[in-house]
Amino acid sequence: PHPLRVMAEPEPEEEPPEEGGAVPRYDSDGRLVTEEEGSILPSEWVGPSRNVLGVNHYDAVLIGFEGSAQYKVCVGDCVYLSPDEDAKPWCEIGLVTHLYLAQTGDFTGEKVVKVRWLYRKSQVAGAASRNTHNRELFYGLHVDENLVESIEGLATVLFCTNREGAGKRVQEPHTFFCCKTIDVSRGRVGDLKPLSTDPPPEPAPEVVPEPVQAAAPAPVQAVPVASVPADAEEAAPTVPEAEADVSGVEAQAAEKRARRHTGGAARATVSSLEVLLRHALGEIEALKVKMTRLESMVVCLDSSSVASASSQSLGSTSSTCYPPSRSGEM
């Protein structure tokens, strides 16, 4: 059998007073040896404070009279605490999670230690307490606030995954082991999971994308637009409608190509604006030619009507239609 299971229950012995210090109230197992309340030992913070939500937190506190057996309690240590009536004659054991100066509540202005309770088998009822070693503790879920002055001393707790992991160190004074968790309110017991010792995975190398150079927009060639002479009224129209439509299609295609080369941006280049302007001017000139032709047709119709009336009265059989002059006279 494993030594932990056959280890005899140690007899409570009074420990000699430490030089310059007071007689401790508990033995090597954390059992109270006197019911007399000890004097309140002074304490002072160690190290700088950290302000968390308006509360000053500390990493350690020094307990005891200067020049005597002082001891330091740090966050992460396990400590004996003065027991209540239900826990006597055993000192309660807790894992220190926070040390701070209280700003509100019943402990305002007092030094406070917040602990997670580690339960003895005498504090655990039911099947969980069976076949349990005297120095085995259960990792509780409950966290509580206590005054720093309620700390009785330091304890050593070996956190492991099984009893064998504690080894022979558990036989040392004030040494315990913990390999189980417990939910006291529900009476559920579980295994204490070990902390992961695997190194964190290395972050993947950051891939920096190479800058992409934007392609230069292709030069847009101006589309020639047929011009209309100033004396268009006297000459025949020189801009066919089909040619004007083709120039308009080419202008739109040139505009689309310019937009595609510039990433679909809304702004157009100066060249494309010139093409559009020339196209608009061409359409205006074409409309002018059409208007001139329509005016000529109207004048011819009017002349034909007058000539017809004259031929009926004068016996004339012919008439001539002339294009209108710039002043609009025949």
CORDADA-V667221 format. One record per backbone hydrogen bond with DSSP energy under -0.5 kcal/mol. NH is the residue of the N-H (numbers start at 0). CO is the residue of the C=O. E is the energy in kcal/mol with one decimal. If there is no record, write none. Layout:
nh co e
NH CO E
NH CO E
//
This chain:
nh co e
4 1 -1.5
5 1 -0.9
6 2 -0.9
17 21 -0.5
20 17 -2.6
26 30 -2.1
29 26 -1.6
31 88 -3.8
32 24 -3.2
33 24 -0.9
43 61 -2.1
45 59 -2.3
49 56 -2.3
51 49 -0.7
51 54 -3.0
52 50 -0.5
54 51 -1.3
56 49 -3.0
56 54 -0.7
57 98 -2.9
58 45 -0.6
59 45 -0.7
60 72 -2.2
61 43 -3.4
62 60 -0.5
62 70 -2.7
63 41 -2.7
67 64 -2.0
69 67 -2.2
70 62 -2.1
72 60 -2.7
74 58 -2.1
75 95 -1.9
76 73 -2.2
77 154 -0.7
78 93 -2.3
79 152 -2.9
80 91 -2.8
81 149 -2.4
86 83 -0.6
87 83 -1.1
89 86 -1.8
90 29 -3.1
91 80 -1.7
92 117 -0.6
93 78 -2.0
94 115 -2.7
95 76 -3.0
95 93 -0.6
96 113 -3.0
97 113 -1.4
98 57 -0.5
99 111 -2.1
100 55 -1.8
101 99 -0.6
101 109 -2.4
107 104 -1.2
108 101 -2.8
109 106 -2.5
111 99 -3.0
112 145 -3.2
113 97 -2.4
114 112 -0.5
114 143 -2.4
115 94 -2.3
116 114 -0.5
116 141 -1.8
117 92 -2.5
118 116 -0.5
118 137 -2.3
122 119 -1.2
123 120 -0.8
124 122 -0.5
127 124 -0.6
128 125 -1.3
129 126 -1.3
131 128 -0.9
135 132 -1.7
136 176 -2.6
137 118 -2.2
138 179 -3.0
139 116 -2.0
139 137 -0.7
140 181 -0.6
143 114 -2.5
145 112 -2.1
147 110 -2.2
149 146 -1.8
150 147 -1.9
151 79 -2.5
152 79 -1.0
154 77 -2.6
155 173 -3.0
156 154 -0.5
157 175 -2.9
158 156 -0.7
159 157 -0.6
159 177 -2.3
164 161 -0.7
165 162 -1.5
166 162 -0.6
166 163 -0.8
168 165 -0.7
169 166 -0.7
170 167 -1.9
171 168 -2.0
173 27 -2.6
174 171 -1.3
175 155 -2.8
176 134 -2.1
177 157 -2.7
178 136 -0.6
179 136 -0.7
180 189 -2.8
181 138 -2.2
182 187 -2.7
183 181 -0.8
185 182 -0.7
186 182 -2.5
187 182 -1.2
189 180 -2.2
191 178 -2.0
192 190 -0.6
207 205 -0.7
208 206 -0.7
212 210 -0.6
220 218 -0.6
223 221 -0.6
228 226 -0.5
231 228 -1.0
233 230 -0.9
234 230 -1.7
239 237 -0.6
243 239 -1.7
244 240 -2.1
245 241 -2.2
246 242 -2.3
247 243 -1.7
248 244 -2.1
249 245 -2.5
250 246 -2.1
251 247 -2.1
252 248 -2.5
253 249 -2.7
254 250 -2.1
255 251 -2.4
256 252 -2.5
257 253 -2.1
258 254 -2.3
259 255 -2.6
260 256 -2.2
261 257 -1.2
262 259 -1.2
263 258 -3.5
264 258 -0.5
264 261 -0.6
272 268 -1.9
273 269 -2.0
274 270 -2.1
275 271 -2.5
276 272 -2.5
277 273 -2.6
278 274 -2.5
279 275 -2.4
280 276 -2.4
281 277 -2.5
282 278 -2.1
283 279 -2.1
284 280 -2.4
285 281 -2.5
286 282 -2.2
287 283 -2.0
288 284 -2.2
289 285 -2.2
290 286 -2.6
291 287 -2.3
292 288 -2.5
293 289 -2.5
294 290 -2.5
295 291 -2.3
296 292 -2.3
297 293 -2.3
298 294 -2.5
299 295 -2.7
300 296 -2.4
301 297 -2.4
302 298 -2.8
303 299 -2.9
304 300 -2.0
305 301 -2.2
306 302 -3.1
307 303 -2.3
308 304 -1.9
309 305 -2.3
310 306 -2.6
311 307 -1.6
312 308 -1.3
313 309 -3.8
314 310 -1.5
324 328 -1.6
327 324 -1.3
//
